[in-house]
Structures are given as structure tokens and as C-alpha cells.
């Protein structure tokens, strides 16, 4: 299960998606999320799905990687679907004891499941195609106007970047600890929930210790390189908008407009 978590991983490439300005990708992710929650008809969902498929094809990210990243959220999706099926009022299709399945419940469950899967996939594409450094620069550039009110923009961007970067590292560390515990006879796969929870305690203690040690090493490394925040710092690579970024932003505006039009026409 830990091996399936791909959040924070970056897959280098030379596609048009990889070459987009990180600010453009951040804005497009927000536009994509807003459009996805605004969608109310199957036509709008189909349009968003086609857009997502085109994005995946253009980024050349292996489909197996995307499907593997979706595995950890399947339980959440299944639980959400069940709640919508059994708790949504409407035209009753099946009735058994206190359980009622309605037509509206099935439609709502299908739309909710599709929305969650598309939301997670579209968000993951940001980290798949953007390096942590570029993502940090993009966040800092977008939030730079807030520095007028003394908001710590650079520090916030740095924290978010480090958090995303440490997710794969912590997952790899957890796998190493679990492998070492299994070699010593630990059993993480049999027994009830309480037994499995107790078996994880020998994993959590060294994981916390290694996490704090990694944080101390990172702090020492930053201090030894004279890092004192964003004041007076320069960048080796400057961010610049290109024609492809303008086209992408225009596509985002067109998507929002189309979703609003479809909702008014068909809803």
C-alpha cells in the first residue's frame, strides 16, 4: 500500500506540460478544480474527462503510475459512494428493511466517485510534471503581492516544497523499517485490526526518530549554506511566460465559460 503512494514524486520529461511555467500549472490546477466542482451535467463531466485524458497523454506519464497512485483513495471513494447511494432521497428503486436505493442516489454516487478520481488525478499531475524547486518558485511568485502586508511568502513556499519532497522519502523510510522488522519476525498482515495496530508500533518509533534526525540534518545543511529566508535571495532560473502559457490560460478561461454555459443550458 505504501508503495502505491505517489504524491510528491516528480517524473522528469521534455513534454509541453513539463515545459509550462509552474505558475501557469498552479493556476490551471485551481481552474480545473473549480470547473470540476461547478460541473453538474454528464456533458460537463465528459468534457472534463476528455481534458484530463489529453493532459495525461501530453505529459507522457505512464498510466500504471497514475492508477497506482489512485489505489490508496479507493476506500474513500467506495465509502463516499455507499453513503450517497443509501442516504440520498428520491425515486426508490430497491427497498429492503431500512435500506433504500434511489435513482438520485445512484446518479449522485457516480458523479461523486468520478469527481474524486478526476480531482486526485488532476492534482497529482502537478507534482508529476513540476520539480519541487520550480513549484516553490511558482508558489512564491504567485503569492508575492502578499509580502506587502509582511506575509512570509518565501517561507510558506519553502515549507510546502519541503513537505511535498519529504513524502516519498518518508514512504521509502517506512518500507525499509518494515522490511527490517519482517526480517526479525514481525507480522503486519495477519490478525485483527488491534493486532495490526500494535504490530505497527515498532515501526512508528524509529520512523519518528529518523524523521526528526532528517529534519535536523536539513536544518544544518541550510544553515551551513547561509540560508536566512527569502530576503535578498536570487534565482539561477528566472520564470517567464511564453506563448504556450498564454494559450493554456486561455484554455482555462474557455473551460470555465463552457461549464457555466452547459450548466445553464442543460441543468
LINMOWO-V498937 format. One record per residue. RES is the residue in one letter. OMEGA is omega in degrees with one decimal (* if undefined). Layout:
BEGIN
((RES/OMEGA) (RES/OMEGA))
END
This chain:
BEGIN
((X/179.2) (X/-179.6) (X/-177.7) (X/-178.2) (X/-176.9) (X/179.0) (X/178.3) (X/179.6) (X/179.5) (X/179.8) (X/-176.5) (X/178.7) (X/-179.2) (X/179.7) (X/179.2) (X/177.8) (X/178.7) (X/-175.3) (X/177.9) (X/175.3) (X/-179.1) (X/176.8) (X/177.2) (X/-179.2) (X/176.8) (X/178.4) (X/-179.2) (X/176.5) (X/177.7) (X/178.1) (X/179.7) (X/-179.7) (X/179.3) (X/179.8) (X/-179.3) (X/179.0) (X/175.8) (X/-176.9) (X/-179.5) (X/-177.2) (X/178.1) (X/177.5) (X/178.6) (X/177.7) (X/179.1) (X/178.5) (X/178.4) (X/178.9) (X/177.6) (X/177.6) (X/-179.8) (X/178.3) (X/177.4) (X/178.7) (X/179.3) (X/179.8) (X/-179.3) (X/-179.3) (X/-179.9) (X/173.7) (X/-178.6) (X/-178.5) (X/179.0) (X/178.7) (X/-179.7) (X/179.7) (X/177.7) (X/178.1) (X/-179.9) (X/-176.0) (X/-178.2) (X/-177.4) (X/-177.9) (X/178.9) (X/178.3) (X/179.0) (X/-179.7) (X/179.2) (X/178.6) (X/178.6) (X/-179.7) (X/179.9) (X/179.3) (X/-179.4) (X/-171.4) (X/-174.4) (X/179.4) (X/178.8) (X/178.4) (X/-179.7) (X/-175.6) (X/176.0) (X/-179.8) (X/178.8) (X/178.6) (X/-178.6) (X/179.0) (X/-176.9) (X/178.1) (X/176.6) (X/-176.7) (X/177.2) (X/179.0) (X/178.0) (X/178.5) (X/179.4) (X/179.8) (X/179.2) (X/179.6) (X/179.4) (X/-179.5) (X/178.8) (X/179.3) (X/179.9) (X/-179.9) (X/-178.7) (X/179.3) (X/179.0) (X/-179.7) (X/-178.7) (X/179.8) (X/178.4) (X/178.7) (X/-178.7) (X/177.8) (X/-179.0) (X/178.3) (X/-172.2) (X/-178.2) (X/179.3) (X/179.6) (X/-179.7) (X/179.1) (X/178.9) (X/177.4) (X/179.5) (X/179.8) (X/178.7) (X/-179.2) (X/-179.4) (X/-179.4) (X/-177.9) (X/-176.4) (X/177.5) (X/-179.9) (X/179.1) (X/177.7) (X/179.2) (X/176.1) (X/176.6) (X/-177.3) (X/-174.8) (X/-177.2) (X/-179.4) (X/178.2) (X/178.7) (X/179.2) (X/179.6) (X/-179.7) (X/179.4) (X/179.3) (X/179.3) (X/178.8) (X/-178.0) (X/-176.5) (X/179.2) (X/177.2) (X/-179.7) (X/179.0) (X/177.2) (X/177.9) (X/178.1) (X/178.8) (X/178.9) (X/178.5) (X/-179.3) (X/179.5) (X/176.7) (X/178.0) (X/178.8) (X/177.7) (X/178.0) (X/178.5) (X/174.8) (X/179.3) (X/-178.6) (X/-178.7) (X/-170.1) (X/-178.8) (X/179.4) (X/-179.9) (X/-176.1) (X/-179.7) (X/179.8) (X/179.0) (X/178.3) (X/177.7) (X/-179.9) (X/-179.7) (X/-179.2) (X/177.6) (X/177.5) (X/-175.2) (X/-177.1) (X/177.7) (X/178.2) (X/177.5) (X/-179.8) (X/179.6) (X/178.9) (X/177.7) (X/178.0) (X/177.8) (X/178.1) (X/177.3) (X/178.9) (X/178.7) (X/178.5) (X/178.0) (X/179.9) (X/179.2) (X/179.9) (X/179.8) (X/176.4) (X/174.3) (X/177.1) (X/179.9) (X/179.8) (X/-173.3) (X/-177.4) (X/175.7) (X/-178.4) (X/176.1) (X/-178.9) (X/176.8) (X/179.4) (X/178.7) (X/179.6) (X/179.0) (X/173.8) (X/176.7) (X/-177.7) (X/179.5) (X/177.3) (X/178.4) (X/178.8) (X/179.9) (X/178.6) (X/176.6) (X/176.5) (X/177.8) (X/177.3) (X/178.8) (X/-180.0) (X/178.7) (X/179.5) (X/-179.1) (X/179.5) (X/178.9) (X/-179.4) (X/-179.8) (X/179.3) (X/-179.3) (X/-175.6) (X/-171.9) (X/-174.5) (X/*))
END
